[in-house]
C-alpha cells in the first residue's frame, strides 16, 4: 500500500499543473461551502442573541413571534399596550430581579423611537452578554434628552449637542412634535442589533410630547410648551412591553405560566430564545437553498477533477501498461488512480479550510456591525460532516478513473493506435 501511495504522489506531482487547477477549484468550492455553513451558524447565534440576559419579554397577549418582533426588533405594530399598573406589579414580583419598560410607536426620519428608563442601558445585553457602551456622551437624564444608536446617528449625521424632533409614527409623512425638541446627549457604540437603529428617550418624554394630543392628532386650540410640561404628572399610563430578568432562572416557567394564565388584563410572557428560534425557523428554506447551491459548486469541482483524470488516461496508456508489465496488477492500478484523486481532494479540502480561516480573520470585523459575529474556532460538528462528505464524494469521483484504468488491457497500452 505504501508503494501505491508513493506512486500516486509521484504521478500527481508529474501532472501538477492540470491537477493543480482541479485542486484550486475544489479548495474554492470547499471554502464556499464551509463559509455558508459558518455564516449560517454564527448568524443564527447572533440573531438569537440580539438580547441576552433577558429571561422574559412581557406584553399584551398576541403571538410570541409578533411580540418579539415588536419589542426586540421594533418591527411591526403592537396589537395593544399593557397598563402601567401591570408593569409595576410584575416589576415588584418576588422572583423578579429587574424590569425595564418599553414604549414604542413614535419615530424620527424612519428610525423607531423607544421610550424607556436609564436602567435599559445598564441591563440590556447582546451577543455573549456584552453590555451597551457609549461611543460619545451619556444616558439621558432629563425629559427632553435623547440617546441615538450608532447607525441612526451615522446616517443622519448627528452628534451630541444636536437637537431633533420626534414624529407621531415612523412613516415619512407622520406629523411631528415640532414644539418639543430633544437634545442629543449620547451615541451608543455599534452592536449589530436593532439598538443601532433606535432613538432612545425617557418614558416621561413619551408622555410629555403627547400631553396635547388625543387619538393620534393634536388637540385643536391646546398647546403645552416644552418648558411647562414638567408641571404635569408624566408617569405613563401604559407601555408597549417590558423586559424581565429573574433572580433565579429556575423561576422562568413558573412566572411565565402565572403571567399567561392571570385573570384581568390579558398578557403573555415569552422566553426570547425560544421565540427567536421559532422565528429563525421561518428562514430555514433560505438556509437550505444556500447550502444546496454551495454543495452543487463542490460537485462541479469534483466532477472537474474526475474529468481531468479521465482525460489524462489516454496520455497515460503506455505508463499504465508498463506498470502492469513490471508486475502491477489491475487492482494496484485501480488503487493508484483512486488514491491520486483522493489525495487531490484531501489537499483541496485542507486548502479550502485554510482559506476560510484567513477570510474570517479578515472579514470578521467588517461583519460585526451587521450583527454577524464570525468566530475563529475549530470546525463544528456540522462542518466536520461537510468535510467528510466532500472527501467521500471525492473518493467516489476517483473510483471512475480507477475503474477505467483497471479495465485497460496490457495489449491496449502497448499497441500503437492509428
C-alpha positions, 0 to 999 in steps of 0.5 A: 500500500505504501508503494501505491501511495508513493506512486500516486504522489509521484504521478500527481506531482508529474501532472501538477499543473492540470491537477493543480487547477482541479485542486484550486477549484475544489479548495474554492468550492470547499471554502464556499461551502464551509463559509455558508455553513459558518455564516449560517451558524454564527448568524443564527447565534447572533440573531438569537442573541440580539438580547441576552440576559433577558429571561422574559419579554412581557406584553399584551397577549398576541403571538410570541413571534409578533411580540418579539418582533415588536419589542426586540426588533421594533418591527411591526405594530403592537396589537395593544399596550399593557397598563402601567399598573401591570408593569409595576406589579410584575416589576415588584414580583418576588422572583423578579430581579429587574424590569425595564419598560418599553414604549414604542410607536413614535419615530424620527426620519424612519428610525423607531423611537423607544421610550424607556428608563436609564436602567435599559442601558445598564441591563440590556445585553447582546451577543455573549452578554456584552453590555451597551457602551457609549461611543460619545456622551451619556444616558439621558437624564432629563425629559427632553434628552435623547440617546441615538444608536450608532447607525441612526446617528451615522446616517443622519449625521448627528452628534451630541449637542444636536437637537431633533424632533420626534414624529407621531409614527415612523412613516415619512409623512407622520406629523411631528412634535415640532414644539418639543425638541430633544437634545442629543446627549449620547451615541451608543457604540455599534452592536449589530442589533436593532439598538443601532437603529433606535432613538432612545428617550425617557418614558416621561418624554413619551408622555410629555410630547403627547400631553396635547394630543388625543387619538393620534392628532393634536388637540385643536386650540391646546398647546403645552410648551416644552418648558411647562410640561414638567408641571404635569404628572408624566408617569405613563399610563401604559407601555408597549412591553417590558423586559424581565430578568429573574433572580433565579432562572429556575423561576422562568416557567413558573412566572411565565405560566402565572403571567399567561394564565392571570385573570384581568388584563390579558398578557403573555410572557415569552422566553426570547430564545425560544421565540427567536428560534421559532422565528429563525425557523421561518428562514430555514428554506433560505438556509437550505437553498444556500447550502444546496447551491454551495454543495452543487459548486463542490460537485462541479469541482469534483466532477472537474477533477474526475474529468481531468483524470479521465482525460489524462488516461489516454496520455497515460496508456503506455505508463499504465501498461508498463506498470502492469508489465513490471508486475502491477496488477489491475487492482494496484492500478485501480488503487493508484488512480483512486488514491491520486484523486483522493489525495487531490481532494484531501489537499483541496479540502485542507486548502479550502479550510485554510482559506476560510480561516484567513477570510474570517480573520479578515472579514470578521470585523467588517461583519460585526456591525451587521450583527454577524459575529464570525468566530475563529474556532475549530470546525463544528460538528456540522462542518466536520460532516461537510468535510467528510462528505466532500472527501467521500464524494471525492473518493467516489469521483476517483473510483471512475478513473480507477475503474477505467484504468483497471479495465485497460488491457496490457495489449491496449497500452502497448499497441500503437493506435492509428 
